[in-house]
Amino acid sequence: MDLMHTFATEKTYNNNLKTTNMKKISTILLFVSCSFGFACCQSERCFQETLASIPNNEIKTTNNLLKFSSKEAMYDTISMLLKHTTEEQIAWCKKKNFQSLDMFYQDALDELEKIQNSTNYDIYQKRYHAFREKYTKYFLFNSIDSSDLSPYLATHITAQALIANTDGYIIVEDSLININAVKAFTELEYGKMELAALSSIQTKSDDVYFEEEINKLYIKTAKRKMWAEVEISNNTVYIKYSAHKKGVFGGWNKYKTEYPTRYLDHNSNFWKLGPYFVELIASTPEYVNKGELKSGTKLYLGEVNWVTSGGKATAAFEIYSRGTGAENPGLLEIEVNK
């Protein structure tokens, strides 16, 4: 998407917002009132009540492996976890004496961050070599750019890592399932974005590279990258935010940063909105900043509400990261087909 097309698209969205704001006021007020209820559920008390509401016979833990009585129980658990903070997700796992693949992955990213902070190049190389040997069994690594040091989850639905064990396994209805279905880095959505970045040049300025496609946004500057991907688990929709920074010795690694996001538009008939989506709409035209987020953080948008036999749920947001800069926002367009 080139510069003029992006600005023209944004202008269209802004004009649409101006003409429909009065119609949305009562709806937004309803959304905001709902968000107060969610704020309560963010408390420790309400979270514990949520955990207690899940029947014990639907989920069992054996040898760091979760067993679900049905697919519905699995999807309901993923949806429940996505509605809560990272800290609460970890608390849920610990309560079940379980280490999830997501927890294991974040530990690996923290370990890589320490390696990137090395002050001696030889020590840095030795430590990273050991890191790759340790985690190659569990994750994918970038096969097209050796300067990318980060591991990647080998799945298109990364929310499943919240309930998979460190080897990627889940038991559903007595069947053992491995979520690590992606066998090559280039099959990942981020891998495809990296390939596109190497094979074509689409810029809004000489030093910033953009990819703005349906359900994914990628922005790259000289020392920072960010990307936002839309993923769907059953009917649950979320945005996964990720970012890279360039280290002292030239390698890229994932890191914590901020992702200001601004609402542009959506077709309201096809969505059951979550609190984050509600907050984005209520804050229009301002950006919403959720503070520093770990790379790979998933923020729940809501659920697809199919009111007819066909159609698709659409939405649009403008996003940038602290590293790529407020002067370089990108457009994330969402389409979820039935």
VOBAZA-697717 format. One record per atom (N, C-alpha, C): x, y, z. Coordinates in steps of 0.1 Angstrom, whole numbers, padded with zeros to 4 digits, always signed. Each point is the difference from the previous one (the first is absolute). Example, Ala and Ser with C-alpha at 12.3 -4.5 7.8 and 13.67 -1.06 7.14 Angstrom:
# residues 2
+0132-0057+0078-0009+0012+0000+0009+0012+0000-0004+0011-0007+0009+0011+0000-0008+0011+0008
This chain:
# residues 338
+0009-0012+0000-0009+0012+0000+0009+0012+0000-0001+0009-0010+0009+0012-0001-0005+0011+0008+0008+0011+0001-0003+0011+0009-0013+0007-0003-0003+0003-0013-0012+0007-0003-0012-0009+0003+0001-0013-0003-0012-0008+0002-0003-0001+0015+0011-0001+0008-0002-0001+0015-0007+0013+0005+0005+0011-0004-0006+0013+0005-0014+0001-0005-0002-0004-0013-0014+0001-0005-0009-0010+0008+0005-0011+0003-0008-0010+0008-0003+0006+0014+0010+0006+0006-0002+0006+0013-0010+0011-0001+0000+0008-0010-0009+0011-0002-0014-0005-0001-0002-0011-0008-0013-0006-0001-0005-0005+0013+0008-0006+0008-0004-0005+0013-0004+0012+0009+0008+0010+0000-0003+0012+0009-0013+0006-0004-0002+0001-0013-0013+0006-0004-0012-0008+0004+0002-0013-0001-0011-0009+0004-0002+0001+0015+0011+0002+0007-0002+0001+0015-0008+0013+0003+0003+0011-0007-0006+0012+0003-0015-0001-0002-0004-0007-0011-0014+0000-0004-0008-0010+0009+0007-0009+0006-0007-0011+0008+0002+0001+0015+0007+0010+0005+0003+0001+0014-0012+0002+0008-0010+0008-0004-0012+0002+0007-0008-0013+0002+0000-0008-0011-0007-0013+0001+0007-0010+0010+0013+0002+0002+0007-0009+0008+0001+0004+0015-0004+0012+0003+0001+0005+0014-0007-0009+0010-0012-0003-0003-0008-0009+0010+0007-0014+0001+0004-0005-0012+0007-0013+0000+0013+0000+0008+0008+0011-0002+0012+0001+0007-0002+0001+0015-0010+0008+0004-0004+0001+0015-0003-0014+0005-0007-0008-0008-0003-0014+0005+0013-0008+0001+0009+0002-0010+0013-0007+0000+0007+0003+0013+0001+0014+0003+0008+0004+0011-0006-0005+0013-0013-0001+0001-0006-0005+0013+0004-0015+0001+0000-0007-0011+0004-0014+0000+0015-0001+0005+0008+0009-0004+0014-0001+0003+0003+0002+0015-0009+0007+0007+0001+0001+0015-0001-0014+0006-0010-0008-0006-0001-0014+0005+0012-0008-0002+0007+0002-0012+0012-0007-0002+0011+0004+0009+0001+0013+0003+0010+0005+0010-0001-0007+0013-0012-0003+0004-0002-0008+0012+0006-0014-0001-0003-0006-0012+0005-0013-0002+0015-0001-0002+0007+0012-0001+0014+0000+0000+0006-0002+0014-0008+0002+0010+0005-0001+0014+0003-0015+0003+0008-0002+0010+0004-0014+0004-0013-0008+0004-0009+0007+0007-0012-0007+0004-0008-0005-0011-0003+0009-0010-0008-0005-0011+0007-0010-0009+0013+0001-0001+0007-0010-0008-0001-0013+0007+0001-0001+0013-0001-0013+0007-0014-0005-0002-0010+0009-0001-0014-0005-0002-0001-0006-0014+0007+0006-0010+0000-0005-0013+0006-0014-0001+0011-0002+0007+0006-0013+0001-0009-0010+0006-0006+0004+0011-0009-0009+0007-0012-0004-0008-0004+0008-0010-0012-0003-0008+0003-0011-0010+0013-0003-0003+0003-0011-0010-0002-0013+0007-0008-0009-0005-0002-0013+0007+0013-0008+0000+0003-0006+0012+0012-0007+0002+0002-0012-0010-0012-0006-0004+0001-0012-0008+0003+0004-0015+0000+0013-0003+0003+0004-0014+0015+0001-0003+0008+0002+0011+0015+0002-0002+0007-0008+0011+0009-0008-0004+0009-0007+0010+0014+0002-0004+0009+0000+0010+0014+0002-0002+0008-0013+0004+0008-0005-0009+0008-0012+0003+0013+0001-0007+0011+0000+0009+0014+0001-0006+0002+0012-0009-0004+0011+0005+0000+0013-0008-0006-0001-0013-0012-0006-0001-0008-0002-0012-0014+0002+0004-0007+0010-0007-0014+0003+0002-0009-0010-0008-0010-0005+0006-0009-0009-0007-0014+0007+0001-0006+0002-0012-0013+0006-0001-0011-0010-0004-0011+0001+0006-0011-0010-0003-0006+0001-0014+0002+0012-0006-0006+0003-0013+0007+0012-0007-0002+0001-0013+0005+0012-0007-0006+0012+0006-0013+0000+0003-0006+0012+0005+0006+0004+0013+0004-0009+0009+0007+0003+0013+0013+0007-0003+0007-0006-0010+0013+0006-0004-0001+0014-0005-0010+0003-0010-0002+0013-0005-0005+0010+0010-0008-0005+0009-0005+0009+0011+0011+0004+0009+0009-0009+0003+0011+0003+0009+0010+0010-0007+0002-0001-0013+0009+0009-0007-0007+0014+0000-0013+0001-0003-0007+0012+0000+0000+0007+0014-0001-0008+0010+0000+0005+0014+0014+0006+0003+0010-0007-0004+0014+0005+0003+0003+0013-0007-0004+0000-0013+0002+0012-0008-0006+0013+0006-0010-0002+0008-0007+0012+0006+0007+0005+0012+0011-0006+0004+0007+0004+0012+0014+0003-0003+0007+0006+0010+0013+0005-0002+0010-0012+0000+0012+0003-0005+0011-0010+0000+0002-0006+0014+0000+0009+0010+0003-0004+0014-0011-0010+0005-0013+0003-0004-0011-0008+0004+0001-0014-0008+0004+0001-0012+0002-0013-0008+0010-0009+0007+0011+0006+0005+0010-0007+0007-0005-0006+0013-0008+0008+0007-0006-0004+0013-0009-0012-0002-0007+0000-0011-0009-0012-0004+0008-0012-0002+0011+0001-0007+0009-0011-0003+0006-0006+0013+0005+0009+0008+0006-0004+0013-0010-0007+0009-0012+0005+0000-0010-0006+0008-0002-0015-0004+0002-0003-0013-0001-0013-0005+0013-0008+0000+0010+0006+0006+0014-0006+0000+0004-0003-0014-0001+0010-0009+0002-0002-0014+0009+0011-0005+0009-0003-0009+0008+0010-0007-0004-0001-0014-0005+0011-0005-0005+0001-0014+0012+0002-0010-0003-0003-0012+0010+0004-0011+0002+0015-0001-0011+0007+0003+0001+0015+0000+0010+0005+0011-0002-0006+0011+0009+0004+0012+0015-0003-0004+0002-0012-0005+0013-0005-0004+0006+0009-0011-0008+0004-0009+0004+0009-0011+0005+0014+0005-0008+0005+0009+0003+0013+0006+0013-0001+0008+0002-0011+0007+0013-0002+0007+0012+0000-0010-0002-0006-0012+0010+0000-0010+0003+0014-0005-0010+0008-0002+0002+0014-0004+0008+0008+0010-0004-0003+0013+0008+0007+0011+0014-0004+0000+0003-0013-0003+0014-0005+0000+0007+0007-0012-0006+0001-0012+0006+0006-0011+0003+0015+0002-0009+0007+0008+0002+0014+0003+0013+0001+0008+0003-0009+0009+0012+0001+0008+0012-0003-0009-0001-0009-0009+0011-0002-0009+0003+0012-0009-0010+0007-0004+0001+0012-0008+0007+0011+0008-0001-0001+0013+0006+0011+0008+0015-0003+0003+0005-0011-0006+0015-0003+0002+0008+0011-0005+0011+0002+0007+0010+0011-0003+0012-0005-0008+0002-0013+0000+0011-0006-0007-0005-0009-0012+0005+0003-0012-0005-0007-0012+0002-0015+0001+0011-0005+0004+0003-0014+0001-0010-0007+0009-0002+0006+0012-0009-0006+0010-0014+0000-0006-0004+0011-0007-0013+0001-0006-0002-0011-0010+0010-0003-0009-0002-0010-0010-0001-0014+0007+0008-0002+0010+0000-0013+0007-0013-0002+0006-0005+0010+0007-0013-0001+0007-0012-0002-0010+0001+0007-0011-0011-0002-0010+0000-0013-0006+0012-0006-0003+0001-0013-0006-0006-0010+0009+0002+0001+0013-0006-0009+0010-0015+0002+0001-0004+0012-0002-0015+0003+0000-0007-0007-0011+0006+0001-0012-0006-0007-0012+0000-0015+0002+0010-0005+0005+0000-0015+0002-0011-0004+0010-0002+0008+0010-0009-0003+0011-0015+0001-0005-0003+0010-0009-0014+0002-0003-0004-0004-0014+0009-0005-0008-0003-0005-0014-0011-0011+0000+0001-0008+0011-0010-0011+0001-0014+0005+0002-0001+0012+0006-0014+0005+0003-0006+0010-0009+0009+0008-0006-0005+0012-0008+0007+0000-0014-0006+0009-0008+0006+0002-0014+0009+0012+0001+0010+0001-0008+0009+0011-0002+0000+0005-0014+0003+0013-0002+0000+0006-0013+0010-0006-0009-0005-0006-0011+0009-0007-0009+0004+0009-0012-0005+0012-0001+0004+0009-0011+0008+0012+0004+0001+0003+0013+0008+0011+0005+0007-0004+0013+0013-0002-0001+0008-0005+0012+0001+0010+0011-0003+0013-0004+0001+0010+0011-0012+0000+0009-0010-0007-0004-0012-0001+0009+0003-0012+0010+0001+0003+0012+0005-0009+0010-0012-0007+0007-0012+0005-0001-0012-0004+0008-0005-0013-0004-0006-0008+0009-0007-0012-0003-0015+0004-0003-0007-0009-0006-0014+0002-0004-0008-0013+0003-0012+0003+0005-0010-0011+0002-0004-0006-0013+0000-0014-0001-0002-0007-0012-0015-0002-0003-0008+0010+0002-0015-0001-0002-0005+0013-0005-0011-0001-0008-0007+0012-0005-0010+0005+0011-0003-0008+0010-0010+0005+0010+0008+0000+0013+0007+0011+0003+0009+0000+0011-0007-0001+0014-0013+0003+0000-0007-0001+0013-0001-0014+0005+0002-0010-0009+0000-0014+0004+0012-0002+0009+0011+0008-0001+0012-0002+0009-0004+0003+0014-0011+0007+0003-0004+0002+0014-0004-0013+0007-0004-0010-0008-0005-0012+0007+0008-0013-0004+0010+0002-0010+0009-0011-0004+0011-0001+0010+0006-0012+0001+0012-0002+0009+0012+0005-0008+0012-0001+0007+0012+0006-0007+0004-0007-0013-0005-0013-0002+0002-0007-0012-0011+0003-0010-0010+0008+0004-0011+0003-0010-0012-0009+0000-0001-0009+0011-0010-0010+0000-0012+0004+0008-0012-0004-0004-0013+0001+0007-0007-0013-0002-0008-0004+0010-0009-0012-0002-0014+0005-0001-0007-0003-0011-0014+0003-0002-0008-0012-0003-0010-0003+0008-0008-0012-0002+0009-0013-0002+0010-0001+0009+0009-0012+0000+0009+0000-0012+0000+0010-0008+0010+0001-0012+0011+0009+0003+0012-0004-0002+0012+0008+0002+0002+0009-0012+0000+0013+0002+0002+0010-0011+0012+0008+0003+0008+0002-0011+0012+0009+0001-0003+0013-0008+0000+0011+0006-0003+0013-0007+0011+0005-0009+0012-0006+0001+0011+0004-0008-0001-0006-0015-0010+0006-0007-0004-0006-0013+0008+0007-0011+0007+0011+0003+0007+0008-0010+0015-0005+0000+0004-0005-0011+0013-0007-0001+0012+0010-0005-0003+0011-0005+0010+0009-0005-0003+0014+0003+0010+0008+0003-0001+0014+0003-0008+0008-0011+0003-0004-0013-0006+0007-0011-0015-0002-0001-0005-0010+0007-0015-0003+0000-0007+0009+0010+0007+0006+0010-0006+0009+0009-0004+0013-0007-0010+0007+0006-0004+0012-0006+0011+0010+0001+0008+0000+0011+0011+0009+0001+0011-0003-0010+0002-0013-0003+0009-0005-0010-0003+0005-0013-0013+0000-0004-0005+0005-0013+0003+0015-0001-0002+0007+0011+0002+0015+0000+0015+0003-0002+0009-0008+0007+0014+0001-0002+0004-0002-0014-0005-0011-0006+0003-0003-0014-0004+0012-0009-0012+0005+0002-0005+0012-0008+0009+0012+0002+0005+0002+0012+0009+0011+0002+0013-0001-0007+0005-0013-0002+0012-0002-0007-0002+0001-0015-0012-0003-0005-0002-0001-0015-0006+0013-0006-0005+0009+0008-0007+0012-0006+0003+0012+0009-0002+0011-0005+0002+0013+0007-0013+0008-0001-0007+0001+0012-0012+0009+0001+0002+0009+0012+0003+0012-0002+0003+0009+0011-0008+0012+0000-0002+0006+0012-0007+0013+0001+0011+0011+0001+0012-0005+0003+0012+0009+0000+0012-0008-0003+0011+0006-0001+0012-0007-0004+0005-0010+0010-0003+0003+0013+0006-0009+0010-0010-0008+0008-0012-0001-0005-0011-0008+0007-0006-0009-0011-0001-0013+0004-0007-0010-0009-0013-0004+0006-0010+0000-0008-0014-0004+0005-0005-0011-0008-0008-0009+0007-0009-0010-0007-0013+0002+0007-0010+0003-0007-0014+0002+0005-0009-0010-0008-0003-0011+0006-0008-0010-0007-0012-0004+0010-0009-0008-0006-0012-0004+0008+0006-0009+0011-0004+0004+0013+0003-0007+0012+0015+0000+0004+0008+0009-0006+0014+0001+0004+0006+0013-0004+0008+0005+0009+0007+0013-0002+0015-0002+0004+0009+0005-0008+0014-0001+0003+0007+0014-0003+0007+0005+0010+0008+0012-0002+0014-0002+0004+0009+0004-0008+0015-0002+0003+0007+0013-0002+0008+0004+0010+0009+0011-0001+0014-0006+0001+0010+0009+0001+0014-0004+0000+0003-0009+0012-0006+0004+0012+0004-0008+0012-0012-0005+0008-0012+0001-0006-0012-0005+0006-0010-0006-0010-0007-0011+0004-0010-0005-0008-0012-0003+0009-0012+0001-0005-0012-0004+0007-0010-0007-0010-0008-0009+0005-0010-0006-0008-0012-0003+0008-0012+0001-0006-0012-0004+0007-0008-0010-0009-0003-0011+0005-0007-0011-0007-0013-0003+0006-0010-0002-0008-0013-0004+0005-0001-0015-0001-0003-0007+0011-0002-0014+0001-0014-0003+0005-0005-0012-0004-0013-0004+0004+0000-0014+0006-0005-0002+0012-0001-0013+0006-0015-0003+0001-0005-0009-0008-0014-0002-0001-0007+0013-0004-0009+0006+0008-0005+0013-0004+0006+0011+0008+0010-0002+0007+0007+0010+0009+0011+0007-0009+0000+0013+0000+0009+0008-0008+0009+0008+0009+0013+0000-0003+0009+0008+0008+0011+0006-0009+0007+0010+0005+0011+0006-0007+0013-0004+0008+0010-0006-0007+0012-0003+0006+0010+0011-0004+0006+0007+0010+0010+0010-0002+0014-0005+0002+0009+0003-0009+0014-0004+0001+0009+0011-0004+0013-0001+0005+0009+0010-0004+0015-0005+0001+0008+0006-0008+0015-0003+0000+0008+0012+0003+0011-0001+0006+0010+0011+0001+0013-0006-0005+0009+0009-0005+0013-0004-0004+0010+0002+0012+0007-0011+0003+0010+0000+0011+0013+0006-0004+0009+0001+0010+0013+0006-0002+0008-0007-0011-0001-0013-0001+0008-0008-0010-0008-0002-0013-0011+0007-0002-0007-0001-0013-0011-0009-0001-0002-0009+0010-0011-0010+0000-0013+0006+0004-0011-0005-0005-0014+0004+0004-0005-0009+0011-0007+0005+0010-0007-0008+0009-0013+0006+0005-0009-0008+0004-0013+0005+0004+0001+0006+0014-0008+0011+0002+0001+0007+0013-0013+0007+0004-0001+0004+0012-0012+0007+0005-0001+0014-0006-0012+0004-0004-0001+0014-0005-0015+0004+0001-0003+0012-0004-0014+0005-0001-0005+0000-0014-0014-0003-0001-0006+0000-0013-0013+0008+0000+0002+0013-0001-0012+0009-0001-0009-0004-0012-0013-0001+0003-0009-0005-0010-0013+0009-0001-0004+0003-0012-0011+0010-0001-0011-0007-0009-0012+0001+0005-0012-0006-0007-0003+0009-0012-0004-0007-0011-0004+0007-0012-0015-0004-0004-0002-0013-0001-0014-0004-0004-0002-0015+0002-0013-0004+0001-0003-0014+0000-0015-0001-0004-0004-0012-0005-0014-0003-0003-0006-0007+0013-0008+0008+0007-0004-0003+0013-0009-0013+0001-0007-0003-0011-0009-0011+0000+0007-0014+0002+0013+0000-0003+0007-0013+0000+0009-0002+0011-0001+0008+0010+0010-0001+0011-0008+0000+0014+0006-0009+0009-0003+0001+0014+0012+0005+0006+0000+0013+0004+0013+0007+0003+0005-0003+0014+0013-0001+0001+0007-0001+0013+0003+0013+0005+0005+0001+0013+0003+0013+0006+0011+0008-0007+0010-0007-0005+0010+0008-0007-0006+0007-0013-0008-0007-0007-0007+0006-0012-0009+0012+0005-0007-0003+0011-0008+0011+0006+0008+0012+0003+0011-0002+0006+0009+0011+0004+0005+0008-0012+0003-0008-0010+0005+0007-0013-0010+0009-0006-0013-0005-0001-0011+0008-0005-0002+0012+0008-0001-0002+0013-0004+0011+0009+0011+0011+0000+0013-0004-0003+0011+0010+0000+0001+0007-0013-0007-0003-0010+0001+0006-0013-0001+0015+0001+0009+0008-0007+0010-0004-0009+0014-0002+0006+0001-0001+0013+0013-0002+0006+0005-0014+0000+0013-0001+0001+0006-0014+0001-0002-0005+0014-0001-0013+0001+0000-0007+0013+0014-0007+0002+0006+0003+0011+0013-0006+0003-0001-0009+0012+0002-0013-0001-0001-0009+0011+0013-0001+0008+0010+0008-0003+0012+0000+0007+0010-0011-0006+0011-0002+0007+0010-0010-0006-0006-0014+0000+0000-0006-0012-0005-0014-0001+0012-0009-0005+0000-0012+0005+0010-0010-0005-0003-0003-0015+0011-0002-0007-0002-0004-0014-0008-0013-0001-0010+0000-0008-0009-0011-0001-0013+0001+0008-0001+0011+0007-0012+0002+0008-0013+0000-0008-0010-0007+0005-0012-0001-0008-0011+0007+0007-0007+0010-0006-0010+0008+0006-0014-0004-0007-0009-0005+0008-0013-0005-0004-0008+0012-0006-0005-0002-0012-0009+0010-0007-0015-0004+0003-0003-0012-0001-0014-0004+0001-0003-0013-0007-0012-0002-0003-0004-0012-0007-0008+0003-0012+0001-0008-0010-0008+0002-0012-0014-0003+0002-0009+0008-0003-0015-0002+0002-0007-0001-0014-0002-0012-0005-0005-0002-0013-0015+0001+0001-0005+0012-0005-0014+0003+0001-0008-0005-0013+0008-0003-0010-0006-0005-0012+0008-0012-0005-0004-0006-0010+0006-0013-0005+0014+0003-0007+0002+0013-0004+0012+0003-0007+0006+0013+0006+0010+0006-0008+0006+0012+0004+0013-0002+0007+0006+0011+0005+0012-0001+0007+0001+0012+0010+0007-0003+0011+0002+0010+0010+0012+0008-0004-0001+0014+0000+0011+0008-0004+0002+0011+0011+0012+0005+0000+0004+0011+0009+0013+0006-0006+0003+0012+0005+0013+0007-0004+0005+0008+0012+0013-0001+0001+0008+0007+0011+0012+0006-0006+0005+0010+0007+0013+0006-0003+0009-0003+0011+0012-0005-0003+0009-0004+0011+0015+0004-0003+0007+0003+0010+0014+0001-0001+0006-0005+0013+0013-0002+0001+0007-0003+0012+0009+0011+0005+0003+0000+0013+0009+0011+0005+0013+0001-0008+0005-0012-0004+0013-0001-0008-0001+0006-0014-0011-0004-0007-0002+0005-0014-0004+0014-0001-0007+0005+0011-0003+0014+0001-0014+0004-0004-0005+0011+0007-0013+0005-0003-0002+0006-0014+0011+0004-0005+0000+0005-0014-0001-0010-0011+0000-0013+0005-0001-0011-0010-0011-0010+0003-0012+0005+0002-0011-0010+0002-0004-0008-0012-0004-0012+0002-0005-0009-0011-0014-0004+0002-0006-0005-0011-0014-0003+0000-0001-0016+0001-0008-0004+0010-0004-0014+0001-0014-0002-0003-0003-0007-0011-0014-0003-0004-0003-0014+0003-0011-0002+0006-0004-0014+0005-0012-0005-0008+0001-0012-0005-0011-0007-0006+0000-0014+0005-0012-0004+0006-0002-0014+0005-0012-0005-0007+0003-0010-0009-0011-0007-0008-0006-0011+0008-0013-0002-0002-0007-0011+0006+0005-0013-0006
